[in-house]
Amino acid sequence: MKPIVCAVRGGPGSHFTRRAALERAIATGAPLYLLVTVAPESYLPLHEGEQRAIRAELAWRELALARANASQLGHPETQFNIQVRVGKLGETLAAFVAEVDAGVVLIGTPRQAIDASLHGSDLDDLVAEVASRTTADVSVISAG
């Protein structure tokens, strides 16, 4: 079974996307990668120590949230891999999906427009970019 990649960025929409990815991984037994992408413009001006601290904090936060979600789903033993990458969202996501040869990519939508860094045509463009650069099935998970 090919891996599942779940793109999370920490907003409210990530909760629904992460849960959907965990549910799919539990049901299929497919390996699950939770990918946090950091925008370079907010990250690269920082010195290396700050960059390492940010990556560690993002990975720890995602680990805690994923463990909580897995427990809530009744499967606290669920295995997953967390990756933190720096780069433009579309190209970084597509490169990671190709790297792990994922079969499925799950991308979330924000719950409210105020939370949105991706919406409308931006989200459509992201889906199209990842789909055109990989062989994975790209799905958008609604934030409910």
N, C-alpha and C positions, 0 to 999 in steps of 0.2 A: 504494500500500500504506500503510495506517495505521500510525502508530508503535507501538512496543512500549515500555511503561514497566516498569522493573524496580525494585522497592522494596528498598533495602538499608539496613541499620542498623549494619553492622560486625561482627556476631556470626558465628559459624561457619556459620549457615544462609545468610548472604549469599553465601558462596562458591558454593554449589550453584545458587542463584537467578541470580546473575550469569552463571555458565557457561551455564545453560539459556537465558537471554536472549540472550547472545552467539551461541549455536548457532542460535537461531531467527532472529536478525537476519542472520547469515551465510547461512542457507538461503533466506531470503525476500527479502533486500535491504531490509527495512523499516528505517526510522530507529529508533535505540535511544536511550532516555533512561534513565540510571541516577539514581534519585532517592534522596537521603539526607535523612531527616527528623529534625530535632532537636526534642526535647520542650521546650516553652517554659519549663517550671518549672526546668529545668537550665540554661537559656540566658539568659533575660531579666534575671536579677539582675546580670549582668555588664555592664561598660561597653562602649561601642561598639567600642573597639579590641580588646578581648578577643573580642567577638562576631565581628568581621571575621577575626581570627586563627583562631578555631575553624572558621568556614566555609571558609577557605582550606585549613586542615589536612585537613578532611574531604574536600574536593574533590580535593586532591593524593593522599590515601590511596586514594580510589576510582579515580582515574586510574591510579595505579601498579598496583593490583590488576586492573583491567580490561585494561590493556595486557598484563600477565603472562598473564591468562587467554586473551586473544585469541592471543597467541603460542603458548601451549600447545595451542590448537586448530588451529594451523597457519595462522592468518589475522591476522598482526600489523598489517595495514593496516586492519582493521575500524574504521569510524568510529562514534563514540557521543558523546553529550552528557551531561555530568554537571551535575546541579542539586542544590543544598543549600537546603532550605527549613526554616523554623522554624514549628512549629504542632502541633496534635493530629494524630496519625498518620492517622486515617481521613479527616477533613475535608481535611487538607493533600494527601494522596494523591489523593483524589477530585477536588479542585479542579485539581491539576496534570494529571491524566488528561483532564479536560474541556478544560483550556487547550490541550493539544497534540492533542486529538481522537484519543487513542490507541485502537487496536483491541484491544490485549491488555495486561493488567496481570499481572505475575508477582510473587507474594509468597512469601517463604520461611518455612520453619519451623525452629526451632532444632534443632541436632543432639542436644542433651541438655537435660533439664528445667532443669538449673542455669543454662543460657544463656538460658532462656526469659523474654522479656518479653511474648511473645504465645504462647498455647497454648490448646487446647481451645476453650471458648466465646468467649474473647477473639479468637482467630483467626477463628472463624466470624462473629463480629460485624463484624470488620474487612472480611472478604470481602463480607458482606451490605451493609455501608454503601457500599463502593466500587461494587458492582454496582447498587445502587439509585440512586446519584447520577450514574452514567455509562452509556454504551452499550457500554463495553468488556467483553470476555470476561476474567473474573478467574480466574486459576489459582494454586493453591498448589503450590509446589515443595518436595518432601520433602528434608530435609537428609541423607538417605542413611543 
